[in-house]
Amino acid sequence: MVALVEVYREEDEAYQEYVTVATAYFQYLLKPFREMREVAALCKLDILKSLDEDDLGPKRIAALQKEAQEWTRQAEEAVVTIQDITVNYFKETVKALAGMQKQMEQDERRFGQATWATAAPRLERLKLMLARETLQLLRARELCLNHRRAEIQGKMEDLPEEEKDPGVVDKLEIQYYEVQLDLYEVKFEILNYEEMLLITQLESIKRVIKDKQNEVVYYDPCESPEELKVSEHIMGMQDDRNLGVRELRRQCQQLERQRGRICTRRAYLRNRKDRCKENHRLRLRQAEESERYFHQHHSIQMKRDKIKEEEQRKSEWISQERQKTLQRLRAFKERGPARCAPKTRSPERQAPNPPGRGRTCSVCSVTSGSMDEVLASLRRDRTPLRKADMPASAPPHASVNEHILAAIRQGVKLKKVHPDLGLSPSSKPANDLETSIKAALQRIKRVSADSEEEEEGEEGPGEWDH
Protein backbone atom coordinates (compact mmCIF):
# COMPACT_ATOMS: atom_id res chain seq x y z
CA MET A 1 0.00 0.00 0.00
CA VAL A 2 2.90 2.33 0.71
CA ALA A 3 4.26 1.77 -2.81
CA LEU A 4 0.78 2.37 -4.28
CA VAL A 5 0.46 5.65 -2.40
CA GLU A 6 3.78 6.75 -3.91
CA VAL A 7 2.45 5.83 -7.37
CA TYR A 8 -0.66 7.90 -6.69
CA ARG A 9 1.48 10.89 -5.75
CA GLU A 10 3.48 10.64 -8.99
CA GLU A 11 0.23 10.26 -10.94
CA ASP A 12 -1.14 13.46 -9.38
CA GLU A 13 2.00 15.34 -10.37
CA ALA A 14 1.77 14.02 -13.93
CA TYR A 15 -1.88 15.08 -14.14
CA GLN A 16 -1.05 18.60 -12.95
CA GLU A 17 1.66 18.85 -15.58
CA TYR A 18 -0.73 17.54 -18.23
CA VAL A 19 -3.37 20.11 -17.27
CA THR A 20 -0.80 22.91 -17.44
CA VAL A 21 0.37 21.93 -20.94
CA ALA A 22 -3.18 21.34 -22.20
CA THR A 23 -4.32 24.72 -20.87
CA ALA A 24 -1.43 26.50 -22.62
CA TYR A 25 -2.16 24.64 -25.87
CA PHE A 26 -5.87 25.40 -25.91
CA GLN A 27 -5.24 29.01 -24.92
CA TYR A 28 -2.98 29.23 -27.96
CA LEU A 29 -5.83 27.86 -30.11
CA LEU A 30 -8.34 30.28 -28.60
CA LYS A 31 -6.23 33.43 -28.98
CA PRO A 32 -6.92 34.26 -32.69
CA PHE A 33 -10.66 33.67 -32.34
CA ARG A 34 -10.84 35.81 -29.21
CA GLU A 35 -9.02 38.58 -31.05
CA MET A 36 -11.38 38.20 -34.01
CA ARG A 37 -14.36 38.48 -31.69
CA GLU A 38 -12.97 41.66 -30.12
CA VAL A 39 -12.07 43.23 -33.48
CA ALA A 40 -15.50 42.42 -34.92
CA ALA A 41 -17.24 43.91 -31.88
CA LEU A 42 -15.16 47.11 -32.05
CA CYS A 43 -15.70 47.53 -35.81
CA LYS A 44 -19.42 47.00 -35.42
CA LEU A 45 -19.57 49.63 -32.64
CA ASP A 46 -17.68 52.11 -34.83
CA ILE A 47 -20.08 51.53 -37.72
CA LEU A 48 -23.14 51.96 -35.49
CA LYS A 49 -21.64 55.16 -34.05
CA SER A 50 -21.03 56.48 -37.55
CA LEU A 51 -24.59 55.68 -38.58
CA ASP A 52 -25.97 57.51 -35.56
CA GLU A 53 -23.77 60.62 -35.63
CA ASP A 54 -22.64 61.22 -39.24
CA ASP A 55 -24.75 62.71 -42.02
CA LEU A 56 -24.54 60.03 -44.69
CA GLY A 57 -26.24 59.37 -47.99
CA PRO A 58 -28.50 56.37 -48.65
CA LYS A 59 -25.83 54.42 -50.55
CA ARG A 60 -23.27 54.92 -47.80
CA ILE A 61 -25.80 53.92 -45.15
CA ALA A 62 -26.66 50.72 -47.04
CA ALA A 63 -22.95 49.87 -47.45
CA LEU A 64 -22.26 50.44 -43.73
CA GLN A 65 -25.25 48.33 -42.70
CA LYS A 66 -24.04 45.52 -44.93
CA GLU A 67 -20.55 45.82 -43.43
CA ALA A 68 -22.00 45.73 -39.90
CA GLN A 69 -23.88 42.54 -40.74
CA GLU A 70 -20.66 40.98 -42.02
CA TRP A 71 -18.79 41.87 -38.81
CA THR A 72 -21.67 40.44 -36.78
CA ARG A 73 -21.47 37.20 -38.72
CA GLN A 74 -17.70 36.95 -38.16
CA ALA A 75 -18.14 37.60 -34.43
CA GLU A 76 -20.76 34.83 -34.18
CA GLU A 77 -18.50 32.40 -36.04
CA ALA A 78 -15.65 33.24 -33.65
CA VAL A 79 -17.91 32.63 -30.63
CA VAL A 80 -19.03 29.25 -32.02
CA THR A 81 -15.41 28.22 -32.60
CA ILE A 82 -14.42 29.30 -29.08
CA GLN A 83 -17.23 27.20 -27.63
CA ASP A 84 -16.19 24.16 -29.66
CA ILE A 85 -12.55 24.47 -28.56
CA THR A 86 -13.65 24.81 -24.93
CA VAL A 87 -15.74 21.66 -25.22
CA ASN A 88 -12.74 19.77 -26.63
CA TYR A 89 -10.52 20.95 -23.73
CA PHE A 90 -12.91 19.71 -21.07
CA LYS A 91 -13.35 16.45 -22.96
CA GLU A 92 -9.61 15.80 -22.55
CA THR A 93 -9.50 16.64 -18.84
CA VAL A 94 -12.61 14.59 -18.09
CA LYS A 95 -11.13 11.63 -19.97
CA ALA A 96 -7.93 11.78 -17.90
CA LEU A 97 -9.74 12.07 -14.56
CA ALA A 98 -12.16 9.27 -15.46
CA GLY A 99 -9.23 6.95 -16.21
CA MET A 100 -7.55 7.78 -12.89
CA GLN A 101 -10.75 7.20 -10.94
CA LYS A 102 -11.46 3.89 -12.69
CA GLN A 103 -7.96 2.62 -11.93
CA MET A 104 -8.27 3.61 -8.29
CA GLU A 105 -11.64 1.86 -7.95
CA GLN A 106 -10.03 -1.30 -9.31
CA ASP A 107 -7.19 -0.97 -6.77
CA GLU A 108 -9.73 -0.65 -3.95
CA ARG A 109 -10.85 -4.25 -4.47
CA ARG A 110 -7.34 -5.50 -3.65
CA PHE A 111 -7.23 -4.07 -0.11
CA GLY A 112 -9.30 -4.21 3.01
CA GLN A 113 -11.22 -1.31 4.53
CA ALA A 114 -8.63 -0.46 7.15
CA THR A 115 -5.74 -0.54 4.68
CA TRP A 116 -7.64 1.44 2.05
CA ALA A 117 -8.43 4.20 4.54
CA THR A 118 -5.05 5.73 3.67
CA ALA A 119 -6.01 6.24 0.00
CA ALA A 120 -9.73 6.97 0.54
CA PRO A 121 -9.29 10.78 0.69
CA ARG A 122 -7.62 10.77 -2.72
CA LEU A 123 -10.51 8.82 -4.25
CA GLU A 124 -12.96 11.35 -2.85
CA ARG A 125 -10.85 14.16 -4.23
CA LEU A 126 -10.80 12.52 -7.66
CA LYS A 127 -14.57 12.15 -7.62
CA LEU A 128 -14.96 15.84 -6.79
CA MET A 129 -12.55 16.88 -9.53
CA LEU A 130 -14.25 14.63 -12.09
CA ALA A 131 -17.69 15.99 -11.18
CA ARG A 132 -16.50 19.60 -11.49
CA GLU A 133 -14.76 19.06 -14.82
CA THR A 134 -17.79 17.20 -16.17
CA LEU A 135 -20.02 20.06 -15.08
CA GLN A 136 -17.77 22.47 -16.98
CA LEU A 137 -18.00 20.25 -20.07
CA LEU A 138 -21.79 20.03 -19.87
CA ARG A 139 -22.14 23.78 -19.39
CA ALA A 140 -19.97 24.35 -22.47
CA ARG A 141 -22.26 22.04 -24.43
CA GLU A 142 -25.26 23.90 -23.02
CA LEU A 143 -23.86 27.18 -24.37
CA CYS A 144 -23.45 25.62 -27.83
CA LEU A 145 -27.03 24.34 -27.83
CA ASN A 146 -28.36 27.68 -26.60
CA HIS A 147 -26.56 29.38 -29.49
CA ARG A 148 -28.07 26.96 -32.00
CA ARG A 149 -31.52 27.44 -30.50
CA ALA A 150 -31.22 31.24 -30.67
CA GLU A 151 -30.02 30.97 -34.27
CA ILE A 152 -33.08 28.93 -35.30
CA GLN A 153 -35.41 31.31 -33.49
CA GLY A 154 -33.75 34.27 -35.23
CA LYS A 155 -34.23 32.60 -38.62
CA MET A 156 -37.90 32.08 -37.84
CA GLU A 157 -38.40 35.70 -36.78
CA ASP A 158 -36.41 37.22 -39.69
CA LEU A 159 -37.59 34.89 -42.45
CA PRO A 160 -37.04 36.42 -45.94
CA GLU A 161 -40.07 37.24 -48.05
CA GLU A 162 -39.16 34.69 -50.75
CA GLU A 163 -38.98 31.89 -48.13
CA LYS A 164 -42.13 32.76 -46.20
CA ASP A 165 -43.93 29.48 -46.57
CA PRO A 166 -45.74 27.38 -43.93
CA GLY A 167 -43.55 24.40 -44.82
CA VAL A 168 -40.37 26.34 -44.03
CA VAL A 169 -41.82 27.51 -40.72
CA ASP A 170 -42.75 23.94 -39.79
CA LYS A 171 -39.23 22.69 -40.58
CA LEU A 172 -37.65 25.40 -38.42
CA GLU A 173 -40.04 24.62 -35.58
CA ILE A 174 -39.19 20.90 -35.76
CA GLN A 175 -35.46 21.73 -35.72
CA TYR A 176 -36.03 23.94 -32.68
CA TYR A 177 -37.76 21.10 -30.83
CA GLU A 178 -34.89 18.72 -31.62
CA VAL A 179 -32.31 21.18 -30.27
CA GLN A 180 -34.49 21.82 -27.23
CA LEU A 181 -34.70 18.10 -26.48
CA ASP A 182 -30.89 17.82 -26.67
CA LEU A 183 -30.67 20.79 -24.32
CA TYR A 184 -32.97 19.08 -21.84
CA GLU A 185 -30.76 15.99 -21.93
CA VAL A 186 -27.72 18.13 -21.12
CA LYS A 187 -29.60 19.84 -18.29
CA PHE A 188 -30.51 16.44 -16.82
CA GLU A 189 -26.85 15.39 -16.93
CA ILE A 190 -25.86 18.63 -15.21
CA LEU A 191 -28.35 17.93 -12.43
CA ASN A 192 -27.06 14.37 -12.09
CA TYR A 193 -23.46 15.50 -11.68
CA GLU A 194 -24.46 18.28 -9.29
CA GLU A 195 -26.23 15.65 -7.20
CA MET A 196 -23.17 13.40 -7.44
CA LEU A 197 -21.04 16.29 -6.21
CA LEU A 198 -23.35 16.83 -3.26
CA ILE A 199 -23.38 13.13 -2.42
CA THR A 200 -19.57 13.03 -2.46
CA GLN A 201 -19.38 16.02 -0.12
CA LEU A 202 -21.98 14.47 2.17
CA GLU A 203 -20.07 11.21 2.35
CA SER A 204 -16.85 13.05 3.16
CA ILE A 205 -18.46 15.12 5.94
CA LYS A 206 -20.20 12.07 7.41
CA ARG A 207 -16.89 10.23 7.49
CA VAL A 208 -15.25 13.13 9.34
CA ILE A 209 -18.13 13.24 11.84
CA LYS A 210 -17.84 9.52 12.45
CA ASP A 211 -14.08 9.82 13.06
CA LYS A 212 -14.62 12.62 15.54
CA GLN A 213 -17.31 10.71 17.38
CA ASN A 214 -15.13 7.60 17.61
CA GLU A 215 -12.31 9.48 19.32
CA VAL A 216 -11.80 8.30 22.93
CA VAL A 217 -10.50 10.58 25.72
CA TYR A 218 -9.09 9.02 28.92
CA TYR A 219 -8.99 11.02 32.19
CA ASP A 220 -6.53 10.38 35.01
CA PRO A 221 -7.20 11.25 38.68
CA CYS A 222 -5.93 14.71 39.67
CA GLU A 223 -3.56 15.02 42.62
CA SER A 224 -2.84 18.76 42.46
CA PRO A 225 -4.60 21.99 41.37
CA GLU A 226 -2.25 22.29 38.39
CA GLU A 227 -3.38 18.93 37.05
CA LEU A 228 -6.96 20.04 37.51
CA LYS A 229 -6.31 23.05 35.27
CA VAL A 230 -4.90 20.74 32.61
CA SER A 231 -8.04 18.62 32.76
CA GLU A 232 -10.15 21.73 32.40
CA HIS A 233 -8.18 22.55 29.24
CA ILE A 234 -8.92 19.06 27.94
CA MET A 235 -12.60 19.55 28.69
CA GLY A 236 -12.51 22.80 26.70
CA MET A 237 -10.97 20.95 23.76
CA GLN A 238 -13.78 18.42 23.95
CA ASP A 239 -16.34 21.21 23.85
CA ASP A 240 -14.63 22.65 20.77
CA ARG A 241 -14.78 19.22 19.17
CA ASN A 242 -18.52 19.06 19.84
CA LEU A 243 -18.92 22.49 18.26
CA GLY A 244 -17.04 21.24 15.19
CA VAL A 245 -19.32 18.24 14.94
CA ARG A 246 -22.40 20.50 15.14
CA GLU A 247 -20.98 22.69 12.36
CA LEU A 248 -20.39 19.64 10.18
CA ARG A 249 -23.95 18.49 10.80
CA ARG A 250 -25.23 21.93 9.80
CA GLN A 251 -23.27 21.65 6.56
CA CYS A 252 -24.85 18.23 5.97
CA GLN A 253 -28.30 19.75 6.37
CA GLN A 254 -27.49 22.48 3.84
CA LEU A 255 -26.26 19.90 1.36
CA GLU A 256 -29.42 17.85 1.86
CA ARG A 257 -31.57 20.93 1.14
CA GLN A 258 -29.60 21.59 -2.03
CA ARG A 259 -30.15 17.98 -3.04
CA GLY A 260 -33.88 18.41 -2.51
CA ARG A 261 -33.90 21.49 -4.76
CA ILE A 262 -32.08 19.49 -7.42
CA CYS A 263 -34.80 16.84 -7.26
CA THR A 264 -37.44 19.56 -7.65
CA ARG A 265 -35.68 21.02 -10.69
CA ARG A 266 -35.37 17.55 -12.19
CA ALA A 267 -39.13 17.01 -11.90
CA TYR A 268 -39.79 20.45 -13.41
CA LEU A 269 -37.48 19.77 -16.35
CA ARG A 270 -39.04 16.34 -16.86
CA ASN A 271 -42.47 17.94 -17.27
CA ARG A 272 -41.06 20.47 -19.72
CA LYS A 273 -39.33 17.74 -21.66
CA ASP A 274 -42.52 15.66 -21.90
CA ARG A 275 -44.39 18.68 -23.23
CA CYS A 276 -41.65 19.36 -25.77
CA LYS A 277 -41.72 15.71 -26.87
CA GLU A 278 -45.48 15.86 -27.34
CA ASN A 279 -45.25 19.01 -29.44
CA HIS A 280 -42.41 17.48 -31.46
CA ARG A 281 -44.43 14.34 -32.18
CA LEU A 282 -47.46 16.46 -33.13
CA ARG A 283 -45.48 18.61 -35.54
CA LEU A 284 -43.81 15.57 -37.11
CA ARG A 285 -47.19 13.89 -37.62
CA GLN A 286 -48.64 17.04 -39.15
CA ALA A 287 -45.63 17.40 -41.43
CA GLU A 288 -45.97 13.77 -42.58
CA GLU A 289 -49.69 14.19 -43.24
CA SER A 290 -49.19 17.42 -45.19
CA GLU A 291 -46.39 15.84 -47.21
CA ARG A 292 -48.50 12.77 -47.95
CA TYR A 293 -51.45 14.96 -48.93
CA PHE A 294 -49.19 17.08 -51.14
CA HIS A 295 -47.71 14.05 -52.90
CA GLN A 296 -51.16 12.53 -53.42
CA HIS A 297 -52.68 15.62 -54.98
CA HIS A 298 -49.47 16.48 -56.73
CA SER A 299 -49.45 13.08 -58.47
CA ILE A 300 -53.08 13.56 -59.54
CA GLN A 301 -52.29 17.01 -60.86
CA MET A 302 -49.25 15.65 -62.68
CA LYS A 303 -51.41 13.02 -64.38
CA ARG A 304 -53.90 15.68 -65.41
CA ASP A 305 -51.13 17.89 -66.74
CA LYS A 306 -49.65 14.96 -68.63
CA ILE A 307 -53.00 14.15 -70.26
CA LYS A 308 -53.45 17.81 -71.21
CA GLU A 309 -49.96 17.94 -72.69
CA GLU A 310 -50.61 14.79 -74.73
CA GLU A 311 -53.90 16.17 -76.04
CA GLN A 312 -52.25 19.48 -76.86
CA ARG A 313 -49.40 17.74 -78.69
CA LYS A 314 -51.92 15.61 -80.59
CA SER A 315 -53.98 18.62 -81.63
CA GLU A 316 -50.83 20.51 -82.64
CA TRP A 317 -49.69 17.52 -84.70
CA ILE A 318 -53.06 17.30 -86.47
CA SER A 319 -53.02 21.03 -87.17
CA GLN A 320 -49.48 20.85 -88.52
CA GLU A 321 -50.31 17.89 -90.78
CA ARG A 322 -53.40 19.69 -92.06
CA GLN A 323 -51.38 22.79 -92.85
CA LYS A 324 -48.74 20.69 -94.62
CA THR A 325 -51.44 18.96 -96.72
CA LEU A 326 -53.00 22.30 -97.68
CA GLN A 327 -49.64 23.71 -98.64
CA ARG A 328 -48.84 20.66 -100.82
CA LEU A 329 -52.20 20.88 -102.55
CA ARG A 330 -51.85 24.60 -103.22
CA ALA A 331 -48.35 24.08 -104.60
CA PHE A 332 -49.58 21.22 -106.81
CA LYS A 333 -52.46 23.36 -108.09
CA GLU A 334 -50.11 26.21 -108.93
CA ARG A 335 -47.64 23.95 -110.79
CA GLY A 336 -50.30 21.89 -112.63
CA PRO A 337 -50.94 24.05 -115.81
CA ALA A 338 -47.24 24.62 -116.42
CA ARG A 339 -46.42 20.92 -116.35
CA CYS A 340 -49.27 19.93 -118.61
CA ALA A 341 -48.39 20.93 -122.25
CA PRO A 342 -51.07 20.62 -124.98
CA LYS A 343 -50.77 17.76 -127.43
CA THR A 344 -49.79 18.90 -130.95
CA ARG A 345 -51.61 17.51 -133.89
CA SER A 346 -50.95 17.64 -137.58
CA PRO A 347 -52.73 20.41 -139.41
CA GLU A 348 -54.77 18.03 -141.42
CA ARG A 349 -56.01 16.16 -138.33
CA GLN A 350 -56.48 19.26 -136.21
CA ALA A 351 -60.14 19.99 -135.65
CA PRO A 352 -61.27 23.55 -135.50
CA ASN A 353 -62.03 24.95 -132.10
CA PRO A 354 -65.50 26.00 -131.31
CA PRO A 355 -65.96 29.69 -131.55
CA GLY A 356 -65.51 31.60 -128.27
CA ARG A 357 -63.42 28.92 -126.46
CA GLY A 358 -59.66 28.64 -125.97
CA ARG A 359 -57.47 25.61 -126.05
CA THR A 360 -57.72 23.46 -122.77
CA CYS A 361 -56.07 20.32 -121.53
CA SER A 362 -57.99 17.40 -120.17
CA VAL A 363 -55.37 16.76 -117.46
CA CYS A 364 -55.46 20.36 -116.25
CA SER A 365 -59.22 20.33 -116.07
CA VAL A 366 -59.99 15.49 -113.65
CA THR A 367 -56.62 18.16 -111.65
CA SER A 368 -58.36 21.49 -110.92
CA GLY A 369 -61.60 19.62 -110.35
CA SER A 370 -60.00 17.20 -107.90
CA MET A 371 -58.28 20.10 -106.12
CA ASP A 372 -61.55 21.91 -105.65
CA GLU A 373 -63.14 18.79 -104.29
CA VAL A 374 -60.28 18.21 -101.84
CA LEU A 375 -60.32 21.79 -100.62
CA ALA A 376 -64.08 21.68 -100.29
CA SER A 377 -63.86 18.44 -98.30
CA LEU A 378 -61.20 19.92 -96.03
CA ARG A 379 -63.35 22.95 -95.48
CA ARG A 380 -66.33 20.74 -94.71
CA ASP A 381 -64.27 18.75 -92.14
CA ARG A 382 -63.57 21.87 -90.12
CA THR A 383 -65.82 22.21 -87.12
CA PRO A 384 -67.81 25.41 -87.39
CA LEU A 385 -67.54 27.79 -84.43
CA ARG A 386 -70.60 28.36 -82.36
CA LYS A 387 -71.48 31.72 -81.11
CA ALA A 388 -71.22 31.77 -77.34
CA ASP A 389 -74.28 32.79 -75.50
CA MET A 390 -73.73 35.85 -73.41
CA PRO A 391 -74.54 35.21 -69.76
CA ALA A 392 -77.61 36.90 -68.58
CA SER A 393 -76.68 39.92 -66.55
CA ALA A 394 -77.72 39.52 -62.98
CA PRO A 395 -79.19 42.38 -61.02
CA PRO A 396 -76.56 44.64 -59.47
CA HIS A 397 -77.51 43.64 -55.95
CA ALA A 398 -77.99 39.91 -56.65
CA SER A 399 -76.68 37.47 -54.07
CA VAL A 400 -73.97 34.87 -54.59
CA ASN A 401 -76.52 32.06 -54.69
CA GLU A 402 -78.40 33.78 -57.54
CA HIS A 403 -75.17 34.08 -59.53
CA ILE A 404 -74.49 30.36 -59.01
CA LEU A 405 -78.06 29.41 -60.04
CA ALA A 406 -77.82 31.58 -63.15
CA ALA A 407 -74.54 29.90 -64.12
CA ILE A 408 -76.09 26.44 -63.62
CA ARG A 409 -79.07 27.38 -65.88
CA GLN A 410 -76.63 28.43 -68.60
CA GLY A 411 -74.94 25.01 -68.50
CA VAL A 412 -71.78 25.88 -66.58
CA LYS A 413 -70.37 22.88 -64.73
CA LEU A 414 -69.28 23.61 -61.17
CA LYS A 415 -66.07 22.16 -59.76
CA LYS A 416 -65.87 20.45 -56.40
CA VAL A 417 -63.64 22.46 -54.08
CA HIS A 418 -61.91 20.94 -51.04
CA PRO A 419 -62.77 22.95 -47.92
CA ASP A 420 -59.10 23.09 -46.83
CA LEU A 421 -57.78 23.84 -50.32
CA GLY A 422 -60.12 26.59 -51.38
CA LEU A 423 -57.21 28.96 -51.76
CA SER A 424 -53.81 28.26 -53.17
CA PRO A 425 -50.84 29.02 -50.90
CA SER A 426 -49.97 32.01 -53.06
CA SER A 427 -53.51 33.47 -52.78
CA LYS A 428 -53.69 33.27 -49.00
CA PRO A 429 -53.25 36.58 -47.26
CA ALA A 430 -49.94 37.34 -45.66
CA ASN A 431 -51.62 37.79 -42.29
CA ASP A 432 -52.24 34.03 -42.01
CA LEU A 433 -48.52 33.32 -42.42
CA GLU A 434 -47.57 35.95 -39.88
CA THR A 435 -50.11 34.46 -37.49
CA SER A 436 -48.64 30.96 -37.96
CA ILE A 437 -45.11 32.30 -37.33
CA LYS A 438 -46.24 34.03 -34.14
CA ALA A 439 -48.07 30.89 -32.98
CA ALA A 440 -44.93 28.78 -33.61
CA LEU A 441 -42.81 31.24 -31.64
CA GLN A 442 -45.28 31.11 -28.75
CA ARG A 443 -45.19 27.29 -28.77
CA ILE A 444 -41.39 27.10 -28.74
CA LYS A 445 -41.23 29.67 -25.96
CA ARG A 446 -43.61 27.60 -23.86
CA VAL A 447 -41.57 24.41 -24.27
CA SER A 448 -38.19 26.15 -23.84
CA ALA A 449 -38.98 28.32 -20.81
CA ASP A 450 -36.41 27.48 -18.17
CA SER A 451 -37.02 27.75 -14.46
CA GLU A 452 -35.44 31.15 -14.02
CA GLU A 453 -37.67 31.90 -11.05
CA GLU A 454 -36.50 28.76 -9.30
CA GLU A 455 -32.87 29.34 -10.22
CA GLU A 456 -32.80 32.83 -8.67
CA GLY A 457 -32.71 31.45 -5.15
CA GLU A 458 -30.15 28.79 -5.98
CA GLU A 459 -26.41 28.92 -6.24
CA GLY A 460 -24.79 30.25 -9.40
CA PRO A 461 -22.79 28.04 -11.76
CA GLY A 462 -19.52 29.16 -10.27
CA GLU A 463 -20.23 27.73 -6.82
CA TRP A 464 -19.12 24.24 -7.81
CA ASP A 465 -15.80 25.56 -9.11
CA HIS A 466 -14.50 26.38 -5.63
Buried (B, 14 or more C-beta within 10 A) or exposed (E): BEEBEEEBEEBBEEBEEEBEEBEEEBEEBBEEBBEBBEBBBEBBEEBEEBBEEEEEEEEEEEEBEEEBEBBBEBBBBBBBBBBEBBBEBBBBBBEBBBEBBEBBEEBBEEBEEEEBEBBBEBBBEBBBBBBBBBBBBBBBBBBBBBBBBEBBBEBBEEBEEEEBEBEBBBBBBBBBBBBBBBBBBBBBBBBBBBBBBBBBBBEBBEBBBEEEEEEEEEEEEEEEEEEEEEEEEEEEEEEEBEEEBEEBEEBBEEBEEBBEBBEEBBEEBEEBBEEBBEBBEEBBEEBEEEEEEEEEEEEEEEEEEEEEEEEEEEEEEEEEEEEEEEEEBEEBBEEBBEEBEEEEEEEEEEEEEEEEEEEEEEBBEEBEEEBEEBBEEEEEEEEEEEEEEEEEEEEEEEEEEEEEEBBEEEEEEEEEEEEEEEEEEEEEEEEEBEEBBEEBBEBBEEBBEBBEEEEEEBEEBEEBEE
